[in-house]
Amino acid sequence: MASCSRVALVTGANKGIGLAIARALCLQFSGDVVLTARDEARGRAAVQQLQAEGLSPRFHPLDIDDLPSIRALRDFLRREYGGLNVLVNNAGIAFKMDDPTPFDVQAELTLRTNFFATRNVCNELLPIVKPHGRVVNISSFQGSKALENCSEDLQEKFRCDALTEGDLVDLMRKFVEDTKNEVHEREGWPSSAYGVSKLGVTVLSRILARRLDEMRKADCILLNACCPGWVKTDMAGDQAPRTVEEGAETPVYLALLPPDATEPHGQLVSDKVVQNW
């Protein structure tokens, strides 16, 4: 039988910014916090770490690259809570600058996780987000930089308010194919798989927010993308100027927007400020 308790969920939360977000939500969110991770041992170790700090998160395994794993999580949330109040899509990957993996392989793997898997999480979990729910997709200024480095034609497509989710998926697939055919630069793409993946996340967030307005306007769900900044993590390196706690501030701010808030919605937010797109 579903509980009436409120619940917040953070993907990729066993370390780095995800763990910092989970910690902050444990302290500030009025309800349960579910920490998810692909590696169950690491996820449970993160839960134990927070428990040692006096906090009480729950753990549930989630591999966002695996659709059955996403659906198992959805069924757990529906069964235990009757839905979901806060979703923070943090899970993602990035190749190091000096990684020797061929660029087309980097492009395929990076977009598979950062864009396509994040899209799957949204498509499976958005239907169970409760009224006044909050959805936060972790993007990056690397996405904005990638947009600036796209051809004018691609920039126009990505900025178009009439762009559909299907159109966006086609663009993301085209980037991967163009890298395989070694024509991505000629076709107007930048040479940053991570940047293009996060560009996709930002644009997807705008599209999903519009869909929520069309289908569930009365439910007052707010969905945004955000840039946590350059943060000291395994992914970003130790040269970054921000701590994980500082990186978590904007995602947590968006996750905890008050019930009567009507904005931001469908925006890219950095340092709690909406960014021009």
PAKOL-611450 format. One line per 3 residues: their letters; for each residue x, y, z of C-alpha. Coordinates in nm, 4 decimals. Layout:
<atoms>
a = X/Y/Z | ...;
</atoms>
This chain:
<atoms>
mas = 0.0000/0.0000/0.0000 | 0.1405/0.3376/-0.1036 | 0.2517/0.5757/0.1685;
csr = 0.1398/0.9387/0.1680 | 0.4979/1.0418/0.2469 | 0.6721/1.2828/0.0171;
val = 0.9772/1.1535/-0.1666 | 1.2740/1.3041/-0.3497 | 1.5002/1.1001/-0.5750;
vtg = 1.8551/1.1717/-0.6934 | 2.0172/0.9695/-0.9724 | 2.3904/0.9008/-0.9718;
ank = 2.4105/0.9970/-0.6059 | 2.6856/0.7763/-0.4618 | 2.9539/1.0481/-0.4962;
gig = 3.0317/1.4011/-0.6110 | 2.7537/1.6499/-0.6797 | 2.4864/1.3792/-0.6602;
lai = 2.5879/1.2840/-0.3075 | 2.6018/1.6502/-0.2059 | 2.2503/1.7027/-0.3454;
ara = 2.1221/1.3966/-0.1587 | 2.2827/1.5210/0.1627 | 2.1283/1.8671/0.1276;
lcl = 1.7855/1.7206/0.0526 | 1.8106/1.4961/0.3596 | 1.8628/1.8133/0.5621;
qfs = 1.6039/2.0355/0.3922 | 1.3355/1.8264/0.2190 | 1.0244/1.7325/0.4177;
gdv = 1.0031/1.3672/0.3232 | 1.2116/1.0668/0.2276 | 1.5192/1.0977/0.0088;
vlt = 1.6066/0.8069/-0.2186 | 1.9707/0.7878/-0.3240 | 2.0286/0.5841/-0.6383;
ard = 2.3445/0.4458/-0.7952 | 2.4347/0.1979/-1.0669 | 2.6832/0.0202/-0.8388;
ear = 2.4848/-0.1155/-0.5446 | 2.7872/-0.1533/-0.3150 | 2.8915/0.2082/-0.3723;
gra = 2.5350/0.3278/-0.3345 | 2.4896/0.1509/-0.0027 | 2.8287/0.2819/0.1142;
avq = 2.7092/0.6361/0.0365 | 2.3908/0.5747/0.2363 | 2.6014/0.4520/0.5292;
qlq = 2.8169/0.7636/0.5019 | 2.5106/0.9867/0.5299 | 2.3684/0.7734/0.8098;
aeg = 2.6948/0.8269/1.0004 | 2.6211/1.1999/0.9691 | 2.2825/1.1464/1.1320;
lsp = 2.0795/1.1475/0.8110 | 1.8308/0.8868/0.6870 | 1.8335/0.8361/0.3103;
rfh = 1.6976/0.5268/0.1414 | 1.8782/0.3387/-0.1335 | 1.7494/0.1965/-0.4579;
pld = 1.9658/0.0645/-0.7432 | 1.9369/0.2442/-1.0755 | 2.1331/0.2035/-1.3961;
idd = 1.9921/0.4750/-1.6204 | 2.1354/0.2972/-1.9264 | 1.9041/0.0024/-1.8529;
lps = 1.5329/0.0584/-1.9213 | 1.4161/-0.2325/-1.6990 | 1.6170/-0.0781/-1.4135;
ira = 1.4382/0.2551/-1.4629 | 1.1015/0.0813/-1.4707 | 1.1797/-0.1173/-1.1559;
lrd = 1.2509/0.2125/-0.9808 | 0.9288/0.3620/-1.1163 | 0.7305/0.0654/-0.9840;
flr = 0.9008/0.0962/-0.6431 | 0.8108/0.4656/-0.6200 | 0.4536/0.4005/-0.7268;
rey = 0.4173/0.1135/-0.4807 | 0.5882/0.2821/-0.1833 | 0.4817/0.6432/-0.2321;
ggl = 0.2121/0.6552/-0.4974 | 0.4436/0.8659/-0.7115 | 0.7286/1.1123/-0.6836;
nvl = 0.7639/1.4692/-0.5581 | 1.1178/1.5641/-0.6576 | 1.3373/1.4174/-0.9323;
vnn = 1.6993/1.5265/-0.9755 | 1.8581/1.3764/-1.2868 | 2.2263/1.3921/-1.1978;
agi = 2.3695/1.0668/-1.3387 | 2.6078/1.1208/-1.6270 | 2.9502/1.0435/-1.7695;
afk = 3.2406/1.2349/-1.9217 | 3.5618/1.1214/-2.0854 | 3.8868/1.2804/-1.9709;
mdd = 4.0546/1.5215/-2.2134 | 4.3460/1.2831/-2.2707 | 4.1344/0.9689/-2.3064;
ptp = 4.2528/0.7736/-2.6141 | 3.9073/0.6329/-2.6924 | 3.8145/0.7258/-3.0522;
fdv = 3.5918/1.0336/-3.0689 | 3.3023/0.8538/-3.2368 | 3.2973/0.5966/-2.9552;
qae = 3.3103/0.8740/-2.6967 | 3.0212/1.0453/-2.8726 | 2.8062/0.7313/-2.8829;
ltl = 2.8667/0.6374/-2.5173 | 2.8366/0.9927/-2.3828 | 2.5100/1.0658/-2.5599;
rtn = 2.3715/0.7209/-2.4748 | 2.3995/0.7988/-2.1044 | 2.3773/1.1760/-2.0740;
ffa = 2.1010/1.2348/-2.3251 | 1.9170/0.9182/-2.4240 | 1.9194/0.7535/-2.0793;
trn = 1.8243/1.0809/-1.9065 | 1.5381/1.1109/-2.1558 | 1.4269/0.7576/-2.0668;
vcn = 1.4255/0.8440/-1.6958 | 1.2137/1.1513/-1.7676 | 0.9704/0.9627/-1.9891;
ell = 0.9242/0.6846/-1.7321 | 0.9086/0.8997/-1.4175 | 0.7394/1.2228/-1.5274;
piv = 0.3977/1.0517/-1.5462 | 0.4218/0.9670/-1.1740 | 0.5418/1.3109/-1.0586;
kph = 0.2758/1.4474/-0.8228 | 0.1163/1.7942/-0.8403 | 0.3612/2.0714/-0.7367;
grv = 0.6445/1.8314/-0.8180 | 0.9908/1.9555/-0.9108 | 1.2192/1.8097/-1.1797;
vni = 1.5820/1.9175/-1.2123 | 1.8046/1.8018/-1.4975 | 2.1741/1.8596/-1.4359;
ssf = 2.3151/2.0199/-1.7491 | 2.6291/2.2281/-1.7987 | 2.7599/2.5496/-1.9481;
qgs = 2.9489/2.3107/-2.1751 | 2.6109/2.2638/-2.3411 | 2.5751/2.6389/-2.3941;
kal = 2.9308/2.6535/-2.5267 | 2.8541/2.3672/-2.7640 | 2.5521/2.5580/-2.8931;
enc = 2.7671/2.8659/-2.9593 | 3.0114/2.6452/-3.1523 | 2.7407/2.4894/-3.3699;
sed = 2.6723/2.6175/-3.7200 | 2.4088/2.8901/-3.7528 | 2.1714/2.6351/-3.9033;
lqe = 2.2064/2.4007/-3.6050 | 2.1788/2.6905/-3.3594 | 1.8523/2.7931/-3.5213;
kfr = 1.7175/2.4395/-3.4943 | 1.8116/2.3992/-3.1272 | 1.6674/2.7389/-3.0339;
cda = 1.3407/2.6872/-3.2233 | 1.0377/2.6773/-2.9919 | 0.8647/2.4431/-3.2364;
lte = 1.1378/2.1777/-3.2019 | 0.9775/1.8501/-3.0932 | 1.1268/1.5739/-2.8826;
gdl = 1.1429/1.3590/-3.1961 | 1.3291/1.6350/-3.3799 | 1.5773/1.6619/-3.0934;
vdl = 1.6326/1.2858/-3.0845 | 1.7022/1.2950/-3.4602 | 1.9594/1.5721/-3.4102;
mrk = 2.1346/1.3822/-3.1315 | 2.1447/1.0670/-3.3452 | 2.2774/1.2652/-3.6393;
fve = 2.5654/1.3965/-3.4293 | 2.6661/1.0406/-3.3371 | 2.6380/0.9252/-3.6974;
dtk = 2.8346/1.2256/-3.8217 | 3.1174/1.1447/-3.5797 | 3.1243/0.7852/-3.7062;
nev = 3.1465/0.9121/-4.0618 | 3.4093/1.1694/-3.9596 | 3.2012/1.4556/-4.0985;
her = 3.0726/1.6152/-3.7770 | 3.2790/1.9330/-3.8143 | 3.1768/1.9711/-4.1775;
egw = 2.8137/1.9242/-4.0699 | 2.8443/2.2114/-3.8215 | 2.8988/2.0267/-3.4937;
pss = 3.1537/2.1131/-3.2253 | 3.4135/1.8551/-3.1193 | 3.2745/1.8071/-2.7689;
ayg = 3.0643/1.4969/-2.7092 | 2.9976/1.6045/-2.3496 | 2.8960/1.9518/-2.4639;
vsk = 2.6539/1.8194/-2.7264 | 2.5069/1.5731/-2.4745 | 2.4386/1.8551/-2.2271;
lgv = 2.3053/2.0783/-2.5032 | 2.0579/1.7965/-2.5623 | 1.9651/1.7858/-2.1920;
tvl = 1.8996/2.1607/-2.1820 | 1.6839/2.1571/-2.4945 | 1.5024/1.8421/-2.3796;
sri = 1.4180/2.0211/-2.0545 | 1.2605/2.3083/-2.2484 | 1.0565/2.0641/-2.4585;
lar = 0.9389/1.8598/-2.1573 | 0.8411/2.1767/-1.9696 | 0.6234/2.2806/-2.2640;
rld = 0.4634/1.9351/-2.2659 | 0.3855/1.9633/-1.8948 | 0.2187/2.2978/-1.9639;
emr = 0.0090/2.1406/-2.2373 | -0.0917/1.8239/-2.0507 | -0.0683/1.8972/-1.6768;
kad = -0.0829/2.2765/-1.6402 | -0.3076/2.2579/-1.3321 | -0.0555/2.0338/-1.1528;
cil = 0.1976/2.3211/-1.1284 | 0.5008/2.0964/-1.1906 | 0.8206/2.2928/-1.2523;
lna = 1.0961/2.1385/-1.4659 | 1.4316/2.3052/-1.5268 | 1.7870/2.2374/-1.6357;
ccp = 2.0752/2.3782/-1.4368 | 2.4492/2.4230/-1.4446 | 2.6182/2.3453/-1.1124;
gwv = 2.9414/2.5139/-1.2247 | 3.2906/2.3716/-1.2473 | 3.3068/2.1509/-0.9404;
ktd = 3.5850/1.9417/-0.7856 | 3.4739/1.5870/-0.8675 | 3.6218/1.2692/-1.0135;
mag = 3.4620/1.3721/-1.3424 | 3.5701/1.7380/-1.3531 | 3.9071/1.7097/-1.1813;
dqa = 4.0661/1.8774/-0.8816 | 4.1470/2.2049/-1.0605 | 3.7826/2.3119/-1.0409;
prt = 3.7142/2.6138/-0.8169 | 3.3877/2.4963/-0.6578 | 3.3195/2.2443/-0.3868;
vee = 3.0523/1.9803/-0.4365 | 2.8424/2.1640/-0.1764 | 2.8585/2.4806/-0.3863;
gae = 2.7734/2.2778/-0.6954 | 2.4664/2.1379/-0.5217 | 2.3222/2.4781/-0.4298;
tpv = 2.1354/2.5552/-0.7527 | 1.9982/2.2011/-0.8075 | 1.8708/2.1960/-0.4479;
yla = 1.7230/2.5452/-0.4855 | 1.5263/2.4270/-0.7911 | 1.4246/2.1017/-0.6203;
llp = 1.2832/2.2938/-0.3245 | 1.0991/2.5737/-0.5048 | 0.7913/2.6497/-0.2894;
pda = 0.4540/2.4969/-0.3841 | 0.3120/2.8315/-0.5011 | 0.6079/2.9064/-0.7307;
tep = 0.5302/2.9434/-1.1016 | 0.8854/2.9980/-1.2263 | 1.1513/2.9281/-1.3307;
hgq = 1.0126/2.6637/-1.5635 | 1.1720/2.5243/-1.8790 | 1.4821/2.7327/-1.8139;
lvs = 1.8575/2.6881/-1.7808 | 1.9556/2.8130/-1.4347 | 2.3011/2.8860/-1.2946;
dkv = 2.3778/3.0343/-0.9517 | 1.9988/3.0495/-0.9013 | 1.9670/3.2876/-1.1990;
vqn = 1.7924/3.2100/-1.5293 | 2.0398/3.2188/-1.8173 | 1.9783/3.3633/-2.1605;
w = 1.9482/3.0913/-2.4212;
</atoms>
